Amino acid sequence: MTSLRGLYAITDTPLLAGGKLLPYAEAALVGGARLLQYRDKSGDTARRFDEAQALAELCQRHGATLIINDDLELAARLGVGLHLGQTDGSLASARARLGADTVIGGTCHAQLELAERAANEGASYIAFGRFFNSNTKPGAPAATVELLDEARARFAQPIVAIGGVTLRTAPSLITRGASMVAVIHALFAADSATEVEDRARAFAALFV
């Protein structure tokens, strides 16, 4: 299984429209992303399956793990990982369905109590955020670096920090205990796949 440490790349449908999804995702993987989350909230089931299947093949080729956002059926169908928000269903049920070795993460916002529940239900990692202003979820609850200190002392699970993470802000999160930084815009809001790869390498280098 992929080590749960390093860059966690998350796709964004509008940002990666126009044929960018696969080349930009592969560039992130070449640059060193260890986890890649496919996040698409649309109802286009056929397209979502095709895209997720293509991303799963890319992840397998580059030794990374694909995580599906909020779709247990799709994750089960492809035999890949899953990330659940607080309203996306039971983590314990997902664990039972996907098996002991599948990477399953849970959104914990800025609450240690939610992390406790996720850990008890079998989460592979616990995700806190947002830490900074975020384009994707501007209204999400704000987390602090002090929360990372507490979480690191309390939980054995790897900690993912998400929400407005950039190359400038990531080091402070890693220093305080983040095992992974989840990045969307600071990675994929780029003019070319080459630029995505360069950014991914820079994020990955923070964990060396």
C-alpha positions as CSV (number, residue, x, y, z in Angstrom):
1,M,0.0,0.0,0.0
2,T,1.1,3.5,-0.7
3,S,2.8,5.3,2.2
4,L,0.4,7.9,3.6
5,R,2.9,10.7,3.6
6,G,3.6,13.4,1.1
7,L,1.5,15.2,-1.5
8,Y,-2.2,14.4,-1.8
9,A,-3.5,15.8,-5.1
10,I,-7.3,16.4,-5.4
11,T,-8.9,17.0,-8.8
12,D,-11.4,19.7,-9.5
13,T,-13.9,19.4,-12.3
14,P,-14.1,23.0,-13.5
15,L,-10.3,23.6,-13.0
16,L,-9.5,20.5,-15.1
17,A,-12.1,20.9,-17.8
18,G,-11.2,20.9,-21.5
19,G,-9.2,17.7,-21.5
20,K,-6.8,18.6,-18.7
21,L,-7.9,16.0,-16.2
22,L,-5.7,13.0,-17.3
23,P,-2.6,14.9,-18.4
24,Y,-2.6,17.1,-15.4
25,A,-3.3,14.2,-13.0
26,E,-0.4,12.2,-14.6
27,A,1.9,15.2,-14.3
28,A,1.1,15.4,-10.5
29,L,1.8,11.7,-10.2
30,V,5.1,12.0,-12.1
31,G,6.0,14.9,-9.8
32,G,5.5,12.7,-6.7
33,A,1.9,12.8,-5.6
34,R,1.2,9.7,-3.4
35,L,-2.5,9.9,-3.3
36,L,-4.8,11.3,-6.0
37,Q,-8.5,12.0,-5.1
38,Y,-11.0,12.1,-7.9
39,R,-13.5,14.7,-6.8
40,D,-16.5,15.2,-9.2
41,K,-19.9,16.1,-7.8
42,S,-21.8,15.8,-11.1
43,G,-24.4,13.2,-11.8
44,D,-22.8,12.0,-15.0
45,T,-22.3,8.4,-13.8
46,A,-20.9,7.1,-17.1
47,R,-18.3,9.8,-17.5
48,R,-17.3,9.6,-13.8
49,F,-16.7,5.9,-14.2
50,D,-14.6,6.3,-17.3
51,E,-12.5,9.1,-15.8
52,A,-12.0,7.3,-12.5
53,Q,-11.0,4.1,-14.3
54,A,-8.5,6.0,-16.4
55,L,-7.1,7.7,-13.2
56,A,-6.9,4.3,-11.5
57,E,-4.7,3.0,-14.3
58,L,-2.5,6.1,-14.0
59,C,-2.1,5.6,-10.3
60,Q,-1.2,2.0,-10.7
61,R,1.4,2.9,-13.3
62,H,3.0,5.4,-11.0
63,G,2.7,3.6,-7.7
64,A,0.2,5.9,-6.2
65,T,-3.3,5.3,-4.7
66,L,-6.6,6.6,-6.2
67,I,-9.2,7.8,-3.7
68,I,-12.8,8.4,-4.8
69,N,-14.6,11.3,-3.2
70,D,-18.0,10.5,-1.7
71,D,-19.0,7.5,-3.9
72,L,-18.7,4.1,-2.2
73,E,-20.2,2.2,-5.2
74,L,-17.6,3.6,-7.6
75,A,-14.8,2.9,-5.2
76,A,-16.0,-0.7,-4.7
77,R,-16.5,-1.2,-8.5
78,L,-12.9,-0.1,-9.2
79,G,-11.3,-1.6,-6.1
80,V,-9.8,1.8,-5.1
81,G,-9.8,4.0,-2.0
82,L,-12.5,6.3,-0.7
83,H,-12.9,9.6,1.1
84,L,-16.0,10.4,3.0
85,G,-17.3,13.8,4.3
86,Q,-19.4,14.1,7.4
87,T,-22.6,13.6,5.3
88,D,-21.4,11.1,2.8
89,G,-22.3,7.9,4.7
90,S,-20.8,5.6,7.3
91,L,-17.1,5.1,7.4
92,A,-17.5,1.8,9.3
93,S,-19.9,0.5,6.6
94,A,-17.4,1.6,3.9
95,R,-14.6,-0.2,5.7
96,A,-16.7,-3.4,5.9
97,R,-17.5,-3.2,2.2
98,L,-14.1,-2.3,0.9
99,G,-12.0,-4.4,3.2
100,A,-9.2,-3.9,5.7
101,D,-6.4,-2.9,3.2
102,T,-8.3,-0.2,1.3
103,V,-7.3,3.4,2.0
104,I,-10.3,5.2,3.5
105,G,-10.2,8.8,4.8
106,G,-12.6,10.9,6.7
107,T,-13.3,14.7,6.8
108,C,-13.0,15.9,10.3
109,H,-13.2,19.7,9.7
110,A,-11.6,21.3,12.8
111,Q,-13.0,18.9,15.4
112,L,-11.0,16.3,17.3
113,E,-14.3,14.6,18.2
114,L,-15.0,13.9,14.6
115,A,-11.5,12.5,14.2
116,E,-12.0,10.3,17.2
117,R,-15.1,8.8,15.6
118,A,-13.4,8.4,12.2
119,A,-10.4,6.6,13.9
120,N,-12.7,4.3,15.8
121,E,-14.6,3.5,12.6
122,G,-11.5,2.4,10.8
123,A,-10.2,5.5,8.9
124,S,-6.8,5.1,7.3
125,Y,-6.2,8.8,7.7
126,I,-8.0,11.8,9.3
127,A,-8.3,15.0,7.3
128,F,-8.5,18.4,9.0
129,G,-9.3,21.8,7.3
130,R,-9.6,24.3,6.1
131,F,-6.4,25.9,7.3
132,F,-6.3,28.8,4.9
133,N,-8.7,30.6,2.6
134,S,-9.9,28.0,0.1
135,N,-11.3,28.4,-3.5
136,T,-13.0,25.1,-3.3
137,K,-14.8,25.5,0.1
138,P,-14.7,29.1,1.1
139,G,-17.2,28.6,3.8
140,A,-15.7,25.5,5.5
141,P,-14.8,25.6,9.2
142,A,-11.3,27.0,9.9
143,A,-8.7,24.7,11.5
144,T,-5.5,25.9,13.3
145,V,-1.9,24.6,13.5
146,E,-2.5,24.1,17.3
147,L,-5.2,21.5,16.3
148,L,-2.5,19.6,14.5
149,D,-0.4,19.5,17.7
150,E,-3.3,18.0,19.6
151,A,-4.2,15.5,16.8
152,R,-0.7,14.3,16.5
153,A,-0.5,13.6,20.2
154,R,-3.9,11.9,20.3
155,F,-4.1,9.8,17.1
156,A,-2.0,7.1,15.4
157,Q,-3.6,7.7,12.0
158,P,-1.8,9.9,9.5
159,I,-3.1,13.4,9.4
160,V,-4.1,15.2,6.2
161,A,-4.2,19.0,6.1
162,I,-6.5,20.6,3.5
163,G,-7.8,24.0,2.6
164,G,-5.9,26.7,0.8
165,V,-2.5,24.9,1.1
166,T,0.3,26.4,-0.9
167,L,4.0,25.9,-1.2
168,R,4.5,28.8,1.2
169,T,2.0,27.5,3.9
170,A,2.6,23.8,3.6
171,P,5.9,23.7,5.6
172,S,4.2,25.0,8.8
173,L,1.6,22.3,8.6
174,I,4.2,19.5,8.0
175,T,6.3,20.8,10.9
176,R,3.2,20.6,13.2
177,G,2.4,17.1,12.3
178,A,0.6,16.9,8.9
179,S,1.6,13.6,7.3
180,M,0.1,14.8,4.0
181,V,-1.0,18.1,2.5
182,A,-4.0,18.0,0.2
183,V,-3.7,20.5,-2.6
184,I,-6.1,21.5,-5.4
185,H,-5.6,25.0,-6.8
186,A,-1.9,25.5,-5.8
187,L,-1.2,22.4,-7.9
188,F,-3.7,22.3,-10.7
189,A,-4.4,26.0,-11.5
190,A,-1.5,25.9,-14.0
191,D,-1.0,26.7,-17.6
192,S,0.5,23.4,-18.5
193,A,1.1,19.8,-17.4
194,T,4.8,20.6,-17.1
195,E,4.0,23.3,-14.6
196,V,1.8,20.9,-12.6
197,E,4.7,18.4,-12.5
198,D,7.1,21.1,-11.3
199,R,4.7,22.2,-8.6
200,A,4.2,18.5,-7.5
201,R,7.9,18.0,-7.2
202,A,8.2,21.1,-5.1
203,F,5.5,19.9,-2.7
204,A,7.0,16.4,-2.6
205,A,10.4,17.8,-1.7
206,L,8.9,19.3,1.5
207,F,8.6,15.8,2.8
208,V,12.2,14.6,2.1
